[in-house]
Structure formats: C-alpha cells, structure tokens
C-alpha cells in the first residue's frame, strides 16, 4: 500500500491554523486501541519533518488529534 503521498491536515497549536503536509513520520506506534465504548484510536505520535508554515516549529501530535484515515469509521 502506497502511503507516500498521503497528506494529513495538521493544526498549528500556536496560531490555530490548518495546513496540509505529507512530510511527517509516525513515532511510538503502539497499534490501534479500542476503548470501552468501542471507539478505535491509534496510539501513536506523528511528528512533522518540516517546519510548520505558520510558526516554524516542528510540531508533534498524537494520532487521535489528527483528521486522518488511521482509525476508520465503521
Ligand atoms: Zn505551528
């Protein structure tokens, strides 16, 4: 499965603005967790490889913060 060009929407926590990036990496991937309500979340962190276009920092996010296809919706 090719995921190389997949872009995610990130939100700058400093300026609270959205941007797209495909230049990131996944850290501390512990797999998908299911809570008591049956909600699935990916327990991982996502770190930008390029600086945020708004504030210049390389933000790190928890996967659950992102609008992304990791968890699906079934
Ligand atoms: Zn930022």
PDB file of the backbone (N, CA, C, O) and the ligand in Angstrom, with CONECT records:
HET     ZN  A 101       1
ATOM      1  N   UNK A   1       0.844  -1.196   0.000  1.00  0.00           N
ATOM      2  CA  UNK A   1       0.000   0.000   0.000  1.00  0.00           C
ATOM      3  C   UNK A   1       0.876   1.243   0.000  1.00  0.00           C
ATOM      4  O   UNK A   1       1.754   1.399   0.849  1.00  0.00           O
ATOM      5  N   UNK A   2       0.635   2.101  -0.937  1.00  0.00           N
ATOM      6  CA  UNK A   2       1.445   3.307  -1.047  1.00  0.00           C
ATOM      7  C   UNK A   2       0.858   4.426  -0.207  1.00  0.00           C
ATOM      8  O   UNK A   2      -0.276   4.854  -0.423  1.00  0.00           O
ATOM      9  N   UNK A   3       1.620   4.882   0.728  1.00  0.00           N
ATOM     10  CA  UNK A   3       1.149   5.980   1.568  1.00  0.00           C
ATOM     11  C   UNK A   3       2.051   7.195   1.435  1.00  0.00           C
ATOM     12  O   UNK A   3       1.897   8.172   2.169  1.00  0.00           O
ATOM     13  N   UNK A   4       2.967   7.138   0.523  1.00  0.00           N
ATOM     14  CA  UNK A   4       3.998   8.165   0.435  1.00  0.00           C
ATOM     15  C   UNK A   4       3.441   9.565   0.183  1.00  0.00           C
ATOM     16  O   UNK A   4       3.960  10.557   0.696  1.00  0.00           O
ATOM     17  N   UNK A   5       2.379   9.626  -0.613  1.00  0.00           N
ATOM     18  CA  UNK A   5       1.854  10.933  -0.984  1.00  0.00           C
ATOM     19  C   UNK A   5       0.640  11.337  -0.161  1.00  0.00           C
ATOM     20  O   UNK A   5      -0.030  12.324  -0.461  1.00  0.00           O
ATOM     21  N   UNK A   6       0.372  10.568   0.868  1.00  0.00           N
ATOM     22  CA  UNK A   6      -0.807  10.861   1.669  1.00  0.00           C
ATOM     23  C   UNK A   6      -0.582  12.122   2.506  1.00  0.00           C
ATOM     24  O   UNK A   6       0.406  12.241   3.230  1.00  0.00           O
ATOM     25  N   UNK A   7      -1.507  13.040   2.388  1.00  0.00           N
ATOM     26  CA  UNK A   7      -1.407  14.275   3.168  1.00  0.00           C
ATOM     27  C   UNK A   7      -2.382  14.233   4.328  1.00  0.00           C
ATOM     28  O   UNK A   7      -3.502  13.739   4.206  1.00  0.00           O
ATOM     29  N   UNK A   8      -1.938  14.754   5.436  1.00  0.00           N
ATOM     30  CA  UNK A   8      -2.810  14.903   6.581  1.00  0.00           C
ATOM     31  C   UNK A   8      -3.025  16.389   6.839  1.00  0.00           C
ATOM     32  O   UNK A   8      -2.227  17.238   6.442  1.00  0.00           O
ATOM     33  N   UNK A   9      -4.115  16.664   7.509  1.00  0.00           N
ATOM     34  CA  UNK A   9      -4.392  18.033   7.936  1.00  0.00           C
ATOM     35  C   UNK A   9      -3.849  18.205   9.360  1.00  0.00           C
ATOM     36  O   UNK A   9      -4.221  17.465  10.271  1.00  0.00           O
ATOM     37  N   UNK A  10      -2.987  19.168   9.530  1.00  0.00           N
ATOM     38  CA  UNK A  10      -2.447  19.486  10.847  1.00  0.00           C
ATOM     39  C   UNK A  10      -2.963  20.861  11.271  1.00  0.00           C
ATOM     40  O   UNK A  10      -3.311  21.695  10.435  1.00  0.00           O
ATOM     41  N   UNK A  11      -3.004  21.076  12.561  1.00  0.00           N
ATOM     42  CA  UNK A  11      -3.394  22.389  13.076  1.00  0.00           C
ATOM     43  C   UNK A  11      -2.248  22.935  13.904  1.00  0.00           C
ATOM     44  O   UNK A  11      -1.790  22.294  14.850  1.00  0.00           O
ATOM     45  N   UNK A  12      -1.798  24.097  13.550  1.00  0.00           N
ATOM     46  CA  UNK A  12      -0.758  24.744  14.337  1.00  0.00           C
ATOM     47  C   UNK A  12      -1.324  25.123  15.702  1.00  0.00           C
ATOM     48  O   UNK A  12      -2.283  25.891  15.774  1.00  0.00           O
ATOM     49  N   UNK A  13      -0.754  24.604  16.777  1.00  0.00           N
ATOM     50  CA  UNK A  13      -1.283  24.914  18.109  1.00  0.00           C
ATOM     51  C   UNK A  13      -0.956  26.338  18.561  1.00  0.00           C
ATOM     52  O   UNK A  13      -1.548  26.836  19.518  1.00  0.00           O
ATOM     53  N   UNK A  14      -0.047  26.970  17.899  1.00  0.00           N
ATOM     54  CA  UNK A  14       0.320  28.339  18.257  1.00  0.00           C
ATOM     55  C   UNK A  14      -0.649  29.330  17.623  1.00  0.00           C
ATOM     56  O   UNK A  14      -1.162  30.229  18.288  1.00  0.00           O
ATOM     57  N   UNK A  15      -0.888  29.151  16.338  1.00  0.00           N
ATOM     58  CA  UNK A  15      -1.739  30.094  15.608  1.00  0.00           C
ATOM     59  C   UNK A  15      -3.118  29.527  15.301  1.00  0.00           C
ATOM     60  O   UNK A  15      -3.982  30.231  14.778  1.00  0.00           O
ATOM     61  N   UNK A  16      -3.320  28.261  15.624  1.00  0.00           N
ATOM     62  CA  UNK A  16      -4.623  27.631  15.445  1.00  0.00           C
ATOM     63  C   UNK A  16      -5.092  27.706  13.992  1.00  0.00           C
ATOM     64  O   UNK A  16      -6.256  27.992  13.715  1.00  0.00           O
ATOM     65  N   UNK A  17      -4.164  27.443  13.072  1.00  0.00           N
ATOM     66  CA  UNK A  17      -4.499  27.438  11.649  1.00  0.00           C
ATOM     67  C   UNK A  17      -4.173  26.070  11.072  1.00  0.00           C
ATOM     68  O   UNK A  17      -3.244  25.400  11.523  1.00  0.00           O
ATOM     69  N   UNK A  18      -4.928  25.671  10.094  1.00  0.00           N
ATOM     70  CA  UNK A  18      -4.740  24.359   9.475  1.00  0.00           C
ATOM     71  C   UNK A  18      -3.775  24.438   8.305  1.00  0.00           C
ATOM     72  O   UNK A  18      -3.698  25.444   7.600  1.00  0.00           O
ATOM     73  N   UNK A  19      -3.041  23.347   8.120  1.00  0.00           N
ATOM     74  CA  UNK A  19      -2.221  23.219   6.928  1.00  0.00           C
ATOM     75  C   UNK A  19      -2.107  21.745   6.576  1.00  0.00           C
ATOM     76  O   UNK A  19      -2.303  20.871   7.421  1.00  0.00           O
ATOM     77  N   UNK A  20      -1.787  21.486   5.320  1.00  0.00           N
ATOM     78  CA  UNK A  20      -1.599  20.122   4.861  1.00  0.00           C
ATOM     79  C   UNK A  20      -0.129  19.807   4.788  1.00  0.00           C
ATOM     80  O   UNK A  20       0.690  20.657   4.438  1.00  0.00           O
ATOM     81  N   UNK A  21       0.197  18.576   5.122  1.00  0.00           N
ATOM     82  CA  UNK A  21       1.568  18.137   4.927  1.00  0.00           C
ATOM     83  C   UNK A  21       1.594  16.640   4.676  1.00  0.00           C
ATOM     84  O   UNK A  21       0.836  15.880   5.278  1.00  0.00           O
ATOM     85  N   UNK A  22       2.474  16.233   3.785  1.00  0.00           N
ATOM     86  CA  UNK A  22       2.726  14.808   3.588  1.00  0.00           C
ATOM     87  C   UNK A  22       4.106  14.444   4.113  1.00  0.00           C
ATOM     88  O   UNK A  22       4.560  13.310   3.960  1.00  0.00           O
ATOM     89  N   UNK A  23       4.772  15.418   4.735  1.00  0.00           N
ATOM     90  CA  UNK A  23       6.141  15.211   5.196  1.00  0.00           C
ATOM     91  C   UNK A  23       6.157  15.056   6.714  1.00  0.00           C
ATOM     92  O   UNK A  23       6.422  16.001   7.456  1.00  0.00           O
ATOM     93  N   UNK A  24       5.868  13.843   7.145  1.00  0.00           N
ATOM     94  CA  UNK A  24       5.806  13.564   8.579  1.00  0.00           C
ATOM     95  C   UNK A  24       6.235  12.130   8.801  1.00  0.00           C
ATOM     96  O   UNK A  24       6.388  11.359   7.854  1.00  0.00           O
ATOM     97  N   UNK A  25       6.427  11.781  10.061  1.00  0.00           N
ATOM     98  CA  UNK A  25       6.730  10.404  10.395  1.00  0.00           C
ATOM     99  C   UNK A  25       5.951   9.988  11.639  1.00  0.00           C
ATOM    100  O   UNK A  25       5.563  10.811  12.468  1.00  0.00           O
ATOM    101  N   UNK A  26       5.742   8.701  11.730  1.00  0.00           N
ATOM    102  CA  UNK A  26       4.986   8.164  12.859  1.00  0.00           C
ATOM    103  C   UNK A  26       5.972   7.646  13.901  1.00  0.00           C
ATOM    104  O   UNK A  26       6.889   6.888  13.587  1.00  0.00           O
ATOM    105  N   UNK A  27       5.764   8.074  15.152  1.00  0.00           N
ATOM    106  CA  UNK A  27       6.622   7.675  16.255  1.00  0.00           C
ATOM    107  C   UNK A  27       5.815   6.875  17.264  1.00  0.00           C
ATOM    108  O   UNK A  27       4.602   7.052  17.378  1.00  0.00           O
ATOM    109  N   UNK A  28       6.478   6.007  17.984  1.00  0.00           N
ATOM    110  CA  UNK A  28       5.858   5.329  19.123  1.00  0.00           C
ATOM    111  C   UNK A  28       4.534   4.678  18.748  1.00  0.00           C
ATOM    112  O   UNK A  28       3.547   4.785  19.476  1.00  0.00           O
ATOM    113  N   UNK A  29       4.528   4.010  17.616  1.00  0.00           N
ATOM    114  CA  UNK A  29       3.293   3.375  17.162  1.00  0.00           C
ATOM    115  C   UNK A  29       3.022   2.113  17.974  1.00  0.00           C
ATOM    116  O   UNK A  29       3.741   1.120  17.862  1.00  0.00           O
ATOM    117  N   UNK A  30       1.986   2.169  18.784  1.00  0.00           N
ATOM    118  CA  UNK A  30       1.639   1.020  19.637  1.00  0.00           C
ATOM    119  C   UNK A  30       0.406   0.293  19.131  1.00  0.00           C
ATOM    120  O   UNK A  30      -0.117  -0.600  19.799  1.00  0.00           O
ATOM    121  N   UNK A  31      -0.055   0.677  17.951  1.00  0.00           N
ATOM    122  CA  UNK A  31      -1.188  -0.020  17.366  1.00  0.00           C
ATOM    123  C   UNK A  31      -2.519   0.629  17.720  1.00  0.00           C
ATOM    124  O   UNK A  31      -2.579   1.665  18.382  1.00  0.00           O
ATOM    125  N   UNK A  32      -3.575  -0.014  17.260  1.00  0.00           N
ATOM    126  CA  UNK A  32      -4.919   0.524  17.454  1.00  0.00           C
ATOM    127  C   UNK A  32      -5.479   0.053  18.783  1.00  0.00           C
ATOM    128  O   UNK A  32      -5.452  -1.136  19.102  1.00  0.00           O
ATOM    129  N   UNK A  33      -5.989   1.006  19.551  1.00  0.00           N
ATOM    130  CA  UNK A  33      -6.629   0.688  20.824  1.00  0.00           C
ATOM    131  C   UNK A  33      -8.137   0.828  20.677  1.00  0.00           C
ATOM    132  O   UNK A  33      -8.615   1.690  19.939  1.00  0.00           O
ATOM    133  N   UNK A  34      -8.872  -0.003  21.365  1.00  0.00           N
ATOM    134  CA  UNK A  34     -10.325   0.121  21.403  1.00  0.00           C
ATOM    135  C   UNK A  34     -10.754   0.374  22.843  1.00  0.00           C
ATOM    136  O   UNK A  34     -10.454  -0.418  23.737  1.00  0.00           O
ATOM    137  N   UNK A  35     -11.453   1.475  23.061  1.00  0.00           N
ATOM    138  CA  UNK A  35     -11.866   1.788  24.434  1.00  0.00           C
ATOM    139  C   UNK A  35     -13.172   1.071  24.782  1.00  0.00           C
ATOM    140  O   UNK A  35     -13.697   0.296  23.983  1.00  0.00           O
ATOM    141  N   UNK A  36     -13.680   1.335  25.966  1.00  0.00           N
ATOM    142  CA  UNK A  36     -14.865   0.610  26.446  1.00  0.00           C
ATOM    143  C   UNK A  36     -16.107   0.887  25.606  1.00  0.00           C
ATOM    144  O   UNK A  36     -17.025   0.069  25.559  1.00  0.00           O
ATOM    145  N   UNK A  37     -16.131   2.029  24.952  1.00  0.00           N
ATOM    146  CA  UNK A  37     -17.265   2.385  24.108  1.00  0.00           C
ATOM    147  C   UNK A  37     -17.104   1.866  22.682  1.00  0.00           C
ATOM    148  O   UNK A  37     -17.972   2.076  21.835  1.00  0.00           O
ATOM    149  N   UNK A  38     -15.993   1.189  22.426  1.00  0.00           N
ATOM    150  CA  UNK A  38     -15.767   0.632  21.096  1.00  0.00           C
ATOM    151  C   UNK A  38     -15.132   1.603  20.123  1.00  0.00           C
ATOM    152  O   UNK A  38     -15.021   1.316  18.931  1.00  0.00           O
ATOM    153  N   UNK A  39     -14.712   2.763  20.633  1.00  0.00           N
ATOM    154  CA  UNK A  39     -14.046   3.723  19.764  1.00  0.00           C
ATOM    155  C   UNK A  39     -12.602   3.316  19.541  1.00  0.00           C
ATOM    156  O   UNK A  39     -11.885   2.980  20.483  1.00  0.00           O
ATOM    157  N   UNK A  40     -12.187   3.350  18.294  1.00  0.00           N
ATOM    158  CA  UNK A  40     -10.816   2.972  17.973  1.00  0.00           C
ATOM    159  C   UNK A  40      -9.946   4.208  17.835  1.00  0.00           C
ATOM    160  O   UNK A  40     -10.316   5.185  17.184  1.00  0.00           O
ATOM    161  N   UNK A  41      -8.798   4.141  18.453  1.00  0.00           N
ATOM    162  CA  UNK A  41      -7.832   5.209  18.272  1.00  0.00           C
ATOM    163  C   UNK A  41      -6.462   4.582  18.044  1.00  0.00           C
ATOM    164  O   UNK A  41      -6.140   3.537  18.609  1.00  0.00           O
ATOM    165  N   UNK A  42      -5.685   5.220  17.230  1.00  0.00           N
ATOM    166  CA  UNK A  42      -4.326   4.766  17.032  1.00  0.00           C
ATOM    167  C   UNK A  42      -3.452   5.393  18.108  1.00  0.00           C
ATOM    168  O   UNK A  42      -3.394   6.614  18.252  1.00  0.00           O
ATOM    169  N   UNK A  43      -2.772   4.530  18.860  1.00  0.00           N
ATOM    170  CA  UNK A  43      -1.894   5.040  19.910  1.00  0.00           C
ATOM    171  C   UNK A  43      -0.512   5.255  19.319  1.00  0.00           C
ATOM    172  O   UNK A  43       0.341   4.368  19.342  1.00  0.00           O
ATOM    173  N   UNK A  44      -0.316   6.430  18.800  1.00  0.00           N
ATOM    174  CA  UNK A  44       0.955   6.759  18.160  1.00  0.00           C
ATOM    175  C   UNK A  44       1.109   8.274  18.145  1.00  0.00           C
ATOM    176  O   UNK A  44       0.155   9.019  18.369  1.00  0.00           O
ATOM    177  N   UNK A  45       2.312   8.698  17.881  1.00  0.00           N
ATOM    178  CA  UNK A  45       2.560  10.116  17.715  1.00  0.00           C
ATOM    179  C   UNK A  45       3.013  10.371  16.282  1.00  0.00           C
ATOM    180  O   UNK A  45       3.642   9.524  15.648  1.00  0.00           O
ATOM    181  N   UNK A  46       2.679  11.544  15.798  1.00  0.00           N
ATOM    182  CA  UNK A  46       3.045  11.947  14.448  1.00  0.00           C
ATOM    183  C   UNK A  46       3.875  13.212  14.553  1.00  0.00           C
ATOM    184  O   UNK A  46       3.443  14.207  15.134  1.00  0.00           O
ATOM    185  N   UNK A  47       5.065  13.165  13.988  1.00  0.00           N
ATOM    186  CA  UNK A  47       5.965  14.317  14.053  1.00  0.00           C
ATOM    187  C   UNK A  47       6.201  14.862  12.660  1.00  0.00           C
ATOM    188  O   UNK A  47       6.447  14.108  11.718  1.00  0.00           O
ATOM    189  N   UNK A  48       6.127  16.165  12.535  1.00  0.00           N
ATOM    190  CA  UNK A  48       6.418  16.811  11.258  1.00  0.00           C
ATOM    191  C   UNK A  48       7.909  16.752  10.959  1.00  0.00           C
ATOM    192  O   UNK A  48       8.743  16.944  11.844  1.00  0.00           O
ATOM    193  N   UNK A  49       8.228  16.486   9.705  1.00  0.00           N
ATOM    194  CA  UNK A  49       9.626  16.536   9.269  1.00  0.00           C
ATOM    195  C   UNK A  49      10.007  17.923   8.771  1.00  0.00           C
ATOM    196  O   UNK A  49      11.189  18.242   8.647  1.00  0.00           O
ATOM    197  N   UNK A  50       9.019  18.730   8.490  1.00  0.00           N
ATOM    198  CA  UNK A  50       9.275  20.075   8.004  1.00  0.00           C
ATOM    199  C   UNK A  50       8.662  21.070   8.977  1.00  0.00           C
ATOM    200  O   UNK A  50       7.683  20.747   9.649  1.00  0.00           O
ATOM    201  N   UNK A  51       9.210  22.257   9.063  1.00  0.00           N
ATOM    202  CA  UNK A  51       8.679  23.244   9.993  1.00  0.00           C
ATOM    203  C   UNK A  51       7.258  23.657   9.640  1.00  0.00           C
ATOM    204  O   UNK A  51       6.883  23.716   8.470  1.00  0.00           O
ATOM    205  N   UNK A  52       6.493  23.935  10.656  1.00  0.00           N
ATOM    206  CA  UNK A  52       5.155  24.489  10.485  1.00  0.00           C
ATOM    207  C   UNK A  52       5.236  25.757   9.631  1.00  0.00           C
ATOM    208  O   UNK A  52       6.099  26.604   9.864  1.00  0.00           O
ATOM    209  N   UNK A  53       4.338  25.894   8.637  1.00  0.00           N
ATOM    210  CA  UNK A  53       4.387  27.084   7.762  1.00  0.00           C
ATOM    211  C   UNK A  53       3.996  28.369   8.485  1.00  0.00           C
ATOM    212  O   UNK A  53       4.247  29.461   7.975  1.00  0.00           O
ATOM    213  N   UNK A  54       3.392  28.258   9.653  1.00  0.00           N
ATOM    214  CA  UNK A  54       2.919  29.446  10.361  1.00  0.00           C
ATOM    215  C   UNK A  54       3.901  29.921  11.420  1.00  0.00           C
ATOM    216  O   UNK A  54       4.161  31.119  11.537  1.00  0.00           O
ATOM    217  N   UNK A  55       4.448  28.985  12.192  1.00  0.00           N
ATOM    218  CA  UNK A  55       5.297  29.421  13.306  1.00  0.00           C
ATOM    219  C   UNK A  55       6.725  28.871  13.205  1.00  0.00           C
ATOM    220  O   UNK A  55       7.600  29.281  13.968  1.00  0.00           O
ATOM    221  N   UNK A  56       6.964  27.948  12.269  1.00  0.00           N
ATOM    222  CA  UNK A  56       8.318  27.477  12.044  1.00  0.00           C
ATOM    223  C   UNK A  56       8.772  26.353  12.967  1.00  0.00           C
ATOM    224  O   UNK A  56       9.913  25.902  12.874  1.00  0.00           O
ATOM    225  N   UNK A  57       7.900  25.899  13.851  1.00  0.00           N
ATOM    226  CA  UNK A  57       8.265  24.806  14.742  1.00  0.00           C
ATOM    227  C   UNK A  57       7.895  23.472  14.115  1.00  0.00           C
ATOM    228  O   UNK A  57       6.996  23.392  13.278  1.00  0.00           O
ATOM    229  N   UNK A  58       8.596  22.431  14.528  1.00  0.00           N
ATOM    230  CA  UNK A  58       8.265  21.092  14.070  1.00  0.00           C
ATOM    231  C   UNK A  58       7.370  20.439  15.128  1.00  0.00           C
ATOM    232  O   UNK A  58       7.855  19.840  16.088  1.00  0.00           O
ATOM    233  N   UNK A  59       6.096  20.566  14.937  1.00  0.00           N
ATOM    234  CA  UNK A  59       5.136  20.094  15.925  1.00  0.00           C
ATOM    235  C   UNK A  59       5.065  18.574  15.962  1.00  0.00           C
ATOM    236  O   UNK A  59       5.343  17.893  14.975  1.00  0.00           O
ATOM    237  N   UNK A  60       4.686  18.065  17.130  1.00  0.00           N
ATOM    238  CA  UNK A  60       4.386  16.654  17.288  1.00  0.00           C
ATOM    239  C   UNK A  60       2.950  16.533  17.779  1.00  0.00           C
ATOM    240  O   UNK A  60       2.520  17.277  18.661  1.00  0.00           O
ATOM    241  N   UNK A  61       2.224  15.604  17.209  1.00  0.00           N
ATOM    242  CA  UNK A  61       0.813  15.424  17.543  1.00  0.00           C
ATOM    243  C   UNK A  61       0.567  13.988  17.969  1.00  0.00           C
ATOM    244  O   UNK A  61       1.289  13.073  17.574  1.00  0.00           O
ATOM    245  N   UNK A  62      -0.454  13.807  18.773  1.00  0.00           N
ATOM    246  CA  UNK A  62      -0.949  12.450  18.969  1.00  0.00           C
ATOM    247  C   UNK A  62      -1.877  12.124  17.803  1.00  0.00           C
ATOM    248  O   UNK A  62      -2.607  12.983  17.308  1.00  0.00           O
ATOM    249  N   UNK A  63      -1.833  10.870  17.380  1.00  0.00           N
ATOM    250  CA  UNK A  63      -2.620  10.476  16.207  1.00  0.00           C
ATOM    251  C   UNK A  63      -4.097  10.804  16.378  1.00  0.00           C
ATOM    252  O   UNK A  63      -4.773  11.121  15.399  1.00  0.00           O
ATOM    253  N   UNK A  64      -4.608  10.735  17.596  1.00  0.00           N
ATOM    254  CA  UNK A  64      -6.025  10.992  17.825  1.00  0.00           C
ATOM    255  C   UNK A  64      -6.397  12.456  17.593  1.00  0.00           C
ATOM    256  O   UNK A  64      -7.578  12.786  17.488  1.00  0.00           O
ATOM    257  N   UNK A  65      -5.400  13.330  17.515  1.00  0.00           N
ATOM    258  CA  UNK A  65      -5.670  14.745  17.284  1.00  0.00           C
ATOM    259  C   UNK A  65      -5.854  15.069  15.810  1.00  0.00           C
ATOM    260  O   UNK A  65      -6.329  16.150  15.461  1.00  0.00           O
ATOM    261  N   UNK A  66      -5.486  14.150  14.961  1.00  0.00           N
ATOM    262  CA  UNK A  66      -5.427  14.446  13.542  1.00  0.00           C
ATOM    263  C   UNK A  66      -6.685  14.005  12.806  1.00  0.00           C
ATOM    264  O   UNK A  66      -7.338  13.031  13.183  1.00  0.00           O
ATOM    265  N   UNK A  67      -7.002  14.725  11.775  1.00  0.00           N
ATOM    266  CA  UNK A  67      -8.049  14.297  10.861  1.00  0.00           C
ATOM    267  C   UNK A  67      -7.400  13.388   9.842  1.00  0.00           C
ATOM    268  O   UNK A  67      -6.789  13.853   8.880  1.00  0.00           O
ATOM    269  N   UNK A  68      -7.530  12.114  10.051  1.00  0.00           N
ATOM    270  CA  UNK A  68      -6.758  11.203   9.232  1.00  0.00           C
ATOM    271  C   UNK A  68      -7.451   9.857   9.117  1.00  0.00           C
ATOM    272  O   UNK A  68      -8.345   9.546   9.904  1.00  0.00           O
ATOM    273  N   UNK A  69      -7.049   9.070   8.154  1.00  0.00           N
ATOM    274  CA  UNK A  69      -7.716   7.787   7.923  1.00  0.00           C
ATOM    275  C   UNK A  69      -7.203   6.647   8.794  1.00  0.00           C
ATOM    276  O   UNK A  69      -7.527   5.488   8.530  1.00  0.00           O
ATOM    277  N   UNK A  70      -6.427   6.936   9.806  1.00  0.00           N
ATOM    278  CA  UNK A  70      -5.870   5.864  10.627  1.00  0.00           C
ATOM    279  C   UNK A  70      -6.945   4.993  11.273  1.00  0.00           C
ATOM    280  O   UNK A  70      -6.848   3.765  11.283  1.00  0.00           O
ATOM    281  N   UNK A  71      -7.957   5.643  11.804  1.00  0.00           N
ATOM    282  CA  UNK A  71      -8.891   4.911  12.657  1.00  0.00           C
ATOM    283  C   UNK A  71     -10.108   4.381  11.916  1.00  0.00           C
ATOM    284  O   UNK A  71     -10.787   3.482  12.413  1.00  0.00           O
ATOM    285  N   UNK A  72     -10.397   4.922  10.730  1.00  0.00           N
ATOM    286  CA  UNK A  72     -11.578   4.486  10.009  1.00  0.00           C
ATOM    287  C   UNK A  72     -12.844   4.917  10.722  1.00  0.00           C
ATOM    288  O   UNK A  72     -12.782   5.592  11.749  1.00  0.00           O
ATOM    289  N   UNK A  73     -13.989   4.532  10.184  1.00  0.00           N
ATOM    290  CA  UNK A  73     -15.243   4.914  10.821  1.00  0.00           C
ATOM    291  C   UNK A  73     -16.322   3.901  10.464  1.00  0.00           C
ATOM    292  O   UNK A  73     -17.143   4.128   9.575  1.00  0.00           O
ATOM    293  N   UNK A  74     -16.303   2.813  11.156  1.00  0.00           N
ATOM    294  CA  UNK A  74     -17.289   1.771  10.868  1.00  0.00           C
ATOM    295  C   UNK A  74     -18.226   1.554  12.043  1.00  0.00           C
ATOM    296  O   UNK A  74     -19.120   0.710  11.972  1.00  0.00           O
TER     297      UNK A  74
HETATM  298 ZN    ZN A 101       2.931  25.965  14.163  1.00  0.00          ZN
END
